[in-house]
């Protein structure tokens, strides 16, 4: 057995775990460890065993010390032991670029963010069927154009493009986003608000102050709850399209805020 490679590896491990390498540095570049041949080792048991040299004994003792140090270092979470720093760094880099593969989806979503944004973008040419309406923002009327986004619902032009892009991205992941309630006229908002006051309807903003009247809010009808796959997808991806779930208790309500 050649001791020089062992000695070199021990020095490297010393440096990795932060222990002084003077003990190993002091070891001479040893000659090959002399052992009996296979034939000699096959002699009767009565033959005297081979005694290792003092240098070999010192090296083995140091190796044992280093093994103890390695286990202590691993317990403290020191990275890089085992000599595969480059491989680990490459794996980390690939994980950031392509997403995690451990099932939690965090880096998977990031990969989609990096690769899907341009592909999912909706151009002005893809918007059609717009209509001019009077919307309301903070109680003040505003003239705006809203565009259809499916299921008979409309959103303001920028919100409509973002929502359609989000629908497109969701579809690639097997998720359907069905519009339930988008832009609302003053009359529609008044009816919903009155139903809320009467206790026969959901929470509704005062007429003139609903984000629906500004053409930037969409109630997605098929979310189904906070624990559904659709909600989880929205939670992980909607923000990159500008949508946030900004009303507590309403998992279906998503507002465009760009």
BELDA-V133880 format. One record per residue. N is the residue number from 1. PHI is phi in whole degrees, -180 to 180 (none if undefined). Layout:
N:PHI
N:PHI
This chain:
1:none
2:-82
3:-86
4:-59
5:-63
6:-63
7:-59
8:-62
9:-67
10:-65
11:-62
12:-63
13:-65
14:-54
15:-65
16:-70
17:-89
18:83
19:-96
20:-65
21:-100
22:-60
23:-64
24:-76
25:-59
26:-74
27:-68
28:-71
29:-69
30:-75
31:-75
32:-55
33:-69
34:-86
35:-125
36:-71
37:-71
38:-59
39:-64
40:-66
41:-68
42:-89
43:-69
44:-56
45:-61
46:-67
47:-66
48:-65
49:-68
50:-71
51:-98
52:-68
53:-70
54:-61
55:-63
56:-65
57:-62
58:-65
59:-67
60:-65
61:-64
62:-66
63:-61
64:-64
65:-60
66:-68
67:-61
68:-62
69:-64
70:-64
71:-62
72:-65
73:-67
74:-62
75:-65
76:-88
77:80
78:-72
79:-80
80:93
81:-71
82:104
83:79
84:-117
85:-56
86:-64
87:-65
88:-66
89:-62
90:-64
91:-66
92:-62
93:-64
94:-64
95:-64
96:-67
97:-76
98:-107
99:98
100:-68
101:-117
102:-97
103:96
104:-84
105:82
106:-60
107:-73
108:-62
109:-64
110:-64
111:-61
112:-67
113:-62
114:-71
115:-98
116:-100
117:-61
118:-69
119:-65
120:-89
121:-61
122:-106
123:-86
124:-59
125:-66
126:-81
127:-89
128:-151
129:77
130:-69
131:-141
132:-84
133:-140
134:-105
135:-101
136:-137
137:-131
138:54
139:84
140:-108
141:-71
142:-142
143:-79
144:-152
145:-113
146:-113
147:-126
148:-70
149:-125
150:114
151:61
152:77
153:-105
154:-128
155:-140
156:-57
157:-50
158:-68
159:-69
160:-64
161:-63
162:-66
163:-67
164:-65
165:-65
166:-67
167:-59
168:-64
169:-66
170:-64
171:-61
172:-63
173:-99
174:78
175:-112
176:-102
177:-111
178:-99
179:-62
180:-114
181:-155
182:-109
183:-63
184:-126
185:-78
186:-61
187:-64
188:-64
189:-68
190:-62
191:-65
192:-67
193:-68
194:-65
195:-63
196:-64
197:-64
198:-79
199:82
200:-110
201:-140
202:-73
203:-54
204:-144
205:-73
206:-60
207:-51
208:97
209:-123
210:-87
211:-64
212:-64
213:-72
214:-88
215:76
216:-120
217:-114
218:-134
219:-90
220:-89
221:-75
222:-111
223:-65
224:87
225:140
226:-71
227:-94
228:-84
229:-63
230:-66
231:-64
232:-62
233:-63
234:-62
235:-59
236:-86
237:-124
238:-61
239:-63
240:-70
241:-101
242:96
243:-102
244:-133
245:-91
246:-105
247:-121
248:-60
249:87
250:-115
251:-65
252:-89
253:-95
254:-128
255:-114
256:-83
257:-131
258:-118
